[in-house]
Amino acid sequence: MLHPSYSDLMNVVNSDVEEGETPVVNSRYSIVMATSKRARQIIARQSRAGEDMKAFSVSKPLSKAVEELYTGQLKILPGEETAELES
């Protein structure tokens, strides 16, 4: 089981949406695309900084991306399915 669940993540992402407005994300696909995009950004940043890949064993990039999304440190901007991320 994933923690937090897709439902929890979608609720967090859509928490700022007023009633009657279109939700920022409507599907698991949007959550997966956003977190994978953020994980690739984290990997690229660590590669540019010359950090060793062994550092990923402590905090994996995808786990970090999900945590950032769940805690509100990361926002999905409305738009395309592969939304731009604001951090």
N, C-alpha and C positions, 0 to 999 in steps of 0.2 A: 504494500500500500504506500502510496506517495503521501508525504506530508510536506507542505500543505497540499490538499487535493486541488484538482482543477477547479472545482466549484468554489472553493475558498479563494483561490487566486482570482477568478472572474469576479467574485463579490468585492474583493479589495480594489481591483482595477476599476470597476464600475461604481464604486462607492460615492464618487463626486458627481455622478450624473443625476441631474434633476429628473423628477418624475415626468414622463411624457417625452423626454429626449431619447435619442438613439444611444444605446450603450456603446462604450468604447470597444469592447470585445463581445462577440456573440458565440464564440466556439472555442473548443480546445485547441484547434489549429492556430488561432491567433496567439494564444498563450505560448504554445510550443515555438512558434516562429519568433516571438519577441524574446523569450528566454534564450533560445539558441543564438540569436543575433548578439545578445548581450554577452553570452559565454564566449563567442568568437572575438568580441572586442576585448574581453579580459585576457584571453590567450595572446592576442596580438600585442597588447600593452606589455604583458610580461615578457614576451619574446623580444620586443624592442628594448626593454630594460635589461635584457641579458640574464634574466632570472632562470635558474635551473628548472627543468620540467619536473624534478622531484618535489618541488614545492607544491605541486598540484595535489599530492597525496594528502596534505593537510586540509586544504579547502579546494575542492574541485570547482572549476569554472562554472559548470551548470548549476551546481548546488549554490554557489555564490549568487548567480543571476536570479535563481528562484527566491532566495532569501531577500535580495534587494527589492524584488517586485512585491513580495509579501509584506515587508516592513515599510513600504512606501518610499524607499530611497530611490526607486526607479519608477518612472511613469511611462505608460504607453500613450503616444500621441495618436489621436483619432485620425483616420485616413485609410490608407491601403491596408490590406491584410498583413503585409510585412511592415508594420508601422515603425516609424523612427522612434528611437528611445531617447528620453530626456533623463539625465541623471544629475 
